[in-house]
Amino acid sequence: MTSQIPPPAPPETPTAQLGFRLWPGLLDAAAQGDLLAEVRAGLEA
């Protein structure tokens, strides 16, 4: 199986764009076990 998942298309709604931009940071935070802290920081920003 050599098929690859295509990159997601840029979202069109402001909320989706925010999540789209934050996604790499959320992945890093989840890897470090700080996902909730990152979400809280994002909501407070």
C-alpha positions as CSV (number, residue, x, y, z in Angstrom):
1,M,0.0,0.0,0.0
2,T,1.8,3.1,-1.2
3,S,-1.2,5.5,-1.4
4,Q,-0.7,8.6,0.6
5,I,-3.3,10.8,2.3
6,P,-3.6,14.1,0.4
7,P,-3.1,17.3,2.5
8,P,-6.4,18.9,3.7
9,A,-7.8,21.7,1.8
10,P,-7.6,25.2,3.4
11,P,-10.7,25.7,5.5
12,E,-13.0,28.6,4.6
13,T,-14.6,29.5,8.0
14,P,-12.7,31.7,10.6
15,T,-13.0,29.0,13.3
16,A,-11.8,26.3,10.9
17,Q,-8.9,28.5,9.8
18,L,-7.9,29.0,13.5
19,G,-7.9,25.3,14.1
20,F,-6.1,24.7,10.9
21,R,-3.2,27.1,11.9
22,L,-3.1,25.7,15.4
23,W,-3.1,22.0,14.4
24,P,0.7,21.6,14.2
25,G,1.1,23.1,17.6
26,L,-1.6,20.9,19.0
27,L,0.1,17.8,17.6
28,D,3.4,18.9,19.3
29,A,1.6,19.6,22.6
30,A,-0.2,16.3,22.5
31,A,3.2,14.6,22.0
32,Q,4.4,16.3,25.1
33,G,1.2,15.7,27.1
34,D,0.4,19.4,27.3
35,L,-2.6,19.3,24.9
36,L,-5.1,20.7,27.5
37,A,-2.7,23.4,28.5
38,E,-2.3,24.4,24.9
39,V,-6.1,24.5,24.3
40,R,-6.6,26.6,27.4
41,A,-3.8,29.0,26.3
42,G,-5.4,29.2,22.8
43,L,-8.9,30.0,24.3
44,E,-7.4,32.7,26.5
45,A,-5.3,34.3,23.7
